[in-house]
Amino acid sequence: MSEITTVAGAVSAVDFDEFKLDANGLIPCIVQSVETNEVLMLAYMNKESFYKTLETGYMTYFSRSRQSLWLKGETSGHFQYVKELVIDCDKDTILAKVIQIGAACHTGNPTCFFTSLASV
C-alpha cells in the first residue's frame, strides 16, 4: 500500500465551514477513478470524515445508515486512495479523484452505476 502516493497530510484550500451542507451536516461526494475517469460511486461526508480523509489519504465517508464514519475498504479491502479533492462552484458537492483497489460497489461491480434506466 505504501507505493501509492496519496494526499495524506494535505491541507484543504477551502475550509469545510464554507461548504454548503444539507440539513444533517453532510455534503455529497462523487467518486471518480483518476485512472479511467469513470464515476465509481456517490457517498456523503461530514466535517470529521473530510478531515480524516485529508489526514490519512484514504477516502472516509459518513454512513447515513450506520450514523458513523466509514473507511472505504476497511472490511472489503477495496480501499480508495485519494489523489485529488475538488469542490464544485456552489461549494455543495465534492469530487474525489481516487485510485480504486478492487470493486467500488458493495455488489462486487467495479462501479455503483451499472443499471441503465434509459438511453438514446
C-alpha positions as CSV (number, residue, x, y, z in Angstrom):
1,M,0.0,0.0,0.0
2,S,2.8,2.4,0.7
3,E,3.8,2.6,-3.0
4,I,0.6,4.6,-3.8
5,T,1.1,8.3,-3.2
6,T,-2.0,10.0,-1.7
7,V,-2.9,13.4,-0.4
8,A,-2.2,12.2,3.2
9,G,-1.4,15.2,5.4
10,A,-2.8,17.7,2.8
11,V,-4.4,20.9,3.9
12,S,-7.7,21.9,2.2
13,A,-7.6,25.2,0.2
14,V,-11.2,25.8,1.3
15,D,-12.3,25.4,5.0
16,F,-15.1,22.8,5.5
17,D,-17.2,25.5,7.2
18,E,-17.5,27.3,3.8
19,F,-19.2,24.2,2.3
20,K,-23.0,24.2,1.7
21,L,-24.2,21.2,3.7
22,D,-27.6,19.5,3.9
23,A,-29.8,19.7,7.0
24,N,-27.8,16.8,8.5
25,G,-24.4,18.5,8.1
26,L,-23.5,16.3,5.1
27,I,-22.1,17.1,1.6
28,P,-22.4,14.6,-1.3
29,C,-19.1,13.3,-2.7
30,I,-18.9,12.0,-6.2
31,V,-16.1,9.5,-6.5
32,Q,-14.2,9.1,-9.8
33,S,-11.3,6.9,-10.9
34,V,-8.3,9.0,-11.6
35,E,-7.1,6.3,-14.0
36,T,-10.2,5.9,-16.2
37,N,-12.4,9.0,-15.3
38,E,-15.2,6.5,-14.6
39,V,-17.7,7.6,-12.0
40,L,-17.5,4.9,-9.3
41,M,-19.9,5.9,-6.6
42,L,-21.6,8.6,-4.6
43,A,-21.3,8.9,-0.8
44,Y,-21.6,11.6,1.9
45,M,-19.0,13.3,4.0
46,N,-19.3,15.3,7.2
47,K,-16.7,17.5,8.7
48,E,-15.0,14.7,10.6
49,S,-14.8,12.4,7.6
50,F,-13.5,15.1,5.3
51,Y,-10.6,16.0,7.6
52,K,-9.9,12.3,8.3
53,T,-9.6,11.8,4.5
54,L,-7.1,14.6,4.3
55,E,-5.2,13.3,7.3
56,T,-4.9,9.7,6.1
57,G,-5.2,9.8,2.3
58,Y,-7.9,7.1,2.4
59,M,-11.5,8.0,1.5
60,T,-13.5,8.2,4.7
61,Y,-17.2,8.9,4.5
62,F,-20.2,9.3,6.8
63,S,-22.5,6.3,6.7
64,R,-26.1,7.6,6.8
65,S,-27.4,4.1,7.6
66,R,-24.9,3.4,10.5
67,Q,-24.6,7.1,11.5
68,S,-20.9,6.7,11.9
69,L,-17.6,7.2,10.0
70,W,-16.9,4.7,7.2
71,L,-13.4,4.0,5.9
72,K,-14.0,2.7,2.4
73,G,-12.3,-0.7,2.2
74,E,-12.0,-1.3,5.9
75,T,-13.9,-4.6,5.7
76,S,-13.7,-5.4,2.0
77,G,-10.1,-4.4,1.3
78,H,-11.3,-2.3,-1.6
79,F,-9.7,1.0,-0.4
80,Q,-9.8,4.3,-2.2
81,Y,-6.5,6.2,-2.3
82,V,-7.2,9.9,-2.6
83,K,-5.3,11.7,-5.5
84,E,-7.3,14.9,-5.5
85,L,-10.4,16.5,-3.9
86,V,-12.2,19.2,-5.8
87,I,-15.2,21.4,-4.7
88,D,-17.8,22.5,-7.2
89,C,-18.6,26.1,-8.0
90,D,-21.5,26.2,-5.5
91,K,-19.4,24.5,-2.8
92,D,-22.2,21.9,-2.3
93,T,-20.6,18.8,-3.9
94,I,-17.1,17.3,-3.6
95,L,-15.4,15.4,-6.4
96,A,-12.9,12.8,-5.2
97,K,-10.4,11.5,-7.7
98,V,-9.1,8.2,-6.4
99,I,-7.2,5.1,-7.1
100,Q,-9.7,2.4,-6.5
101,I,-8.5,-1.0,-5.3
102,G,-11.0,-3.8,-6.2
103,A,-14.7,-3.1,-6.7
104,A,-16.2,0.3,-5.7
105,C,-19.7,-1.2,-5.3
106,H,-20.7,-3.4,-2.4
107,T,-22.3,-5.7,-5.0
108,G,-18.9,-6.5,-6.4
109,N,-19.3,-4.4,-9.5
110,P,-16.5,-2.0,-10.5
111,T,-18.8,1.0,-10.2
112,C,-22.2,1.5,-8.5
113,F,-23.6,2.9,-11.8
114,F,-24.3,-0.3,-13.8
115,T,-28.1,-0.3,-14.1
116,S,-29.3,1.5,-17.2
117,L,-32.5,3.4,-16.8
118,A,-32.8,4.9,-20.3
119,S,-30.7,5.5,-23.4
120,V,-31.0,7.2,-26.7
